[in-house]
Amino acid sequence: MSKKSKDGSVGPWAKEKLAALGDYLGFYTTALKKQGHWLRGTTFVDAFAGPGLSPIRSGPKPAETSSFLEVIPEAGEEQVEFVKGSPRVALDIATPFSSYLFIDLDPKRVAELDALKQEYGATRNIVVFEGDANAGIQEWLASGIDWKHHRAVVFLDPFGMQVSWETIKALAATKAIEVIINFPLHMAIQRLLTKSGEIPPRWQESLNALFGSPEWRLLTYQEDKDLFGTTTSKTADSGLRLLEWYRGRLNSIFGNVSPARLVKNTRGNPLYYLIWAGPNRLGLKGAVHVLGNAEPSLRTRKK
């Protein structure tokens, strides 16, 4: 299971993800601004917030400037490219949310988020929660928000398989929250799915928690019988099966789910998929536009 780098750096592909996030959040708050008197508040939740700025580990220099990038020169060194982290991307949209909740487990990153809170304190209502993302979300949901008059977007961008299905269900149950999820198929999930099907119990528990069901095994493995008995093997399209099954499960509890946008590294290898889910068709329309470069086979959910 992949981990965040110790220095807070990110790969060049993070720019694609963060640009998509900023585009969608801008669409979302602008659309809600026109909703009228019934709306009393909006919240953006970043469940794996990280720092406000992250150095990019490696990759070609950008061909053009971007609102998501800052280039900081260092004495005696070439310019170092930094990318705005998701908290700063959300804080900088033209029509801001009425409140922000940033969650992180790492004390160092929490300190950076506290500094960000001080930086934006005069213009943004920010709460920083130190702890597990699932616990932070559950505490927020239990705080007594009137979901008839409040709306929210929750960004779930783990560095592994930390988001439990129980958390996803709790968010969907409000009928007022949209989620943007990093589905870590190649970064984490596939690494636990051995070719033989012999998976350690601890790994199975993690997969069960992520998917909310042990059915992932039926989609991943097939059994064949021959003269020597029964053999178990991993299906060639197991990754796409799991992705489409997960999207179908999101659709069943939220009501709408977007295409899955594949994010690759600089070598062209797949990393993860970005998926939007929510209760509103207008949100789906915006998500389809932002995530519109999905792989052709993933534009519609397989029946």
Protein Blocks (a to p, Z undefined) as FASTA:
>chain_A
ZZddfklpacfklmmmmmmmmmmmmmmmmmmmmnojmlgbdcdddfblopmbdcdfbdcd
dfbdcfkbccdddehiacddddddfklmmmmpmbdcfbdcdddfblklmmmmmmmmmmmm
mmpccdddeddfklmmmmmmmnopafklgccddddddfbjkbcfklmmmmmmnopaccdd
ddffklmmmmmmcfklpacfklmmmmmmmnopaklmmmmpccdddfkbccddddfklmmm
mmmmmmmmmmmmnopacdddddddfkopafbdcddddfbfklmmmmmmmmmmgcfklmpc
cZZ
